[in-house]
Amino acid sequence: MPATQTEIEFRSRRGGASQNDRLRSIFLACPGVWLAMPTLAREIGAYAVHSRVSDLRIRYGMRIETSCSVDPYTGQRHSAYRYLPFAAPLQTAGAM
């Protein structure tokens, strides 16, 4: 699928990398680390982090977890994501 004009303009401002490319690089560099949504948005240059995470899950089969919490005092939501390159081993009952 050819790049849209918007994507071409974005890549020209960001050194040729798409938002997906930049986000994928961040996750690959920080496996298992929770990364706050505002930090990721700043790094990829857009607040479409959830959509880009969805793209990475579909296109690259990346296992990315989402955490969402609400500040009890302000009601503000906080989202974070982490990439898990390997599935955690299953723990069976009695296996200790």
ABEGO torsion letter per residue (X at the ends): XBBBAAAAAAAAAAGGBBAAAAAAAAAAABBGBBBBAAAAAAAAGBAAAAAAAAAAAAAAGBBBBBBBBBBAAAGBBBBBBBBBABBBBBBBBGBX
